Amino acid sequence: MQCFVYASTRKPGNYVWLAARDEFSVVPESLARLLGELRFVLEVQLDAQRRLPLEDAEVVLGHLRDQRWHLQLPPAETLTTASQPPYAERTSAERAR
């Protein structure tokens, strides 16, 4: 299946996979507002045997067949550390905890 991948300009590490190029109307409106503008990053031929670095190809294909879109989120460890200020920026009280 030919797939089209778009990066969120508002949420780093969030990608939307579409079954048809620029078919943004299939993405729920609330999700589209949350992600902001989507920037095209990749066109790829996807099949169940293709290895993807962060996603299961069969799951992506299932979503593309059923709902015409798939949301790829950043890895969980990225989410937990992204909300933490760098160590040097923490106050002494925060470091003491």
C-alpha positions in Angstrom: 0.0 0.0 0.0 1.3 3.4 -0.9 1.4 5.7 2.3 2.0 9.3 2.9 3.5 10.5 6.2 3.1 14.0 7.6 4.9 15.6 10.6 3.0 17.8 13.1 4.4 21.3 13.2 2.9 21.8 16.7 3.7 18.4 18.4 7.3 17.2 17.7 7.5 13.5 17.1 3.9 13.1 16.1 3.3 11.9 12.6 0.1 11.2 10.6 0.1 8.4 8.1 -2.5 8.7 5.3 -3.7 6.2 2.7 -4.1 9.0 0.1 -1.8 12.1 -0.4 -3.2 15.2 1.3 -6.4 13.5 2.3 -6.6 15.5 5.6 -10.4 15.3 5.7 -10.2 11.7 7.1 -8.3 12.9 10.3 -10.8 13.8 13.1 -11.1 17.6 13.5 -10.1 17.6 17.2 -6.9 15.7 16.4 -6.2 18.0 13.4 -6.5 21.0 15.6 -4.2 19.5 18.3 -1.5 18.6 15.7 -1.6 21.9 13.9 -0.3 22.2 10.3 1.0 18.9 8.9 4.2 19.0 6.8 4.7 16.2 4.2 7.9 14.2 5.0 7.7 10.8 3.3 6.0 8.6 0.7 6.5 4.9 1.3 5.3 1.6 -0.1 4.2 -0.3 3.0 3.5 -4.0 3.4 3.2 -6.2 6.4 6.8 -7.5 6.1 8.4 -4.0 6.1 10.2 -3.2 9.3 9.5 0.3 10.7 11.7 1.8 13.5 8.9 2.8 15.8 5.7 1.2 14.5 4.3 -2.2 13.7 3.6 -2.2 9.9 0.6 -4.5 10.3 -1.0 -2.1 12.8 -0.4 0.9 10.5 -1.8 -1.0 7.6 -4.9 -2.0 9.5 -5.6 1.6 10.5 -5.0 2.8 7.0 -7.4 0.3 5.6 -10.1 0.8 8.3 -10.0 4.6 8.9 -7.6 5.9 6.2 -5.2 7.4 8.8 -2.8 6.4 11.5 -1.3 8.5 14.3 2.3 7.8 15.3 3.3 9.2 18.7 6.9 9.7 20.0 8.3 6.8 22.0 7.1 6.7 25.7 10.6 7.5 27.1 10.6 10.7 25.0 7.3 11.7 26.5 8.4 11.3 30.1 11.6 13.2 29.7 10.3 15.9 27.5 8.3 17.5 30.3 11.4 17.6 32.6 13.6 20.7 32.5 17.3 20.0 31.9 19.2 19.3 35.2 21.1 22.6 35.1 17.8 24.6 35.0 16.2 22.9 38.0 16.2 24.8 41.2 18.0 23.6 44.3 14.7 22.6 45.9 13.8 20.5 42.8 17.2 18.8 42.9 16.8 18.0 46.6 13.6 15.9 46.0 
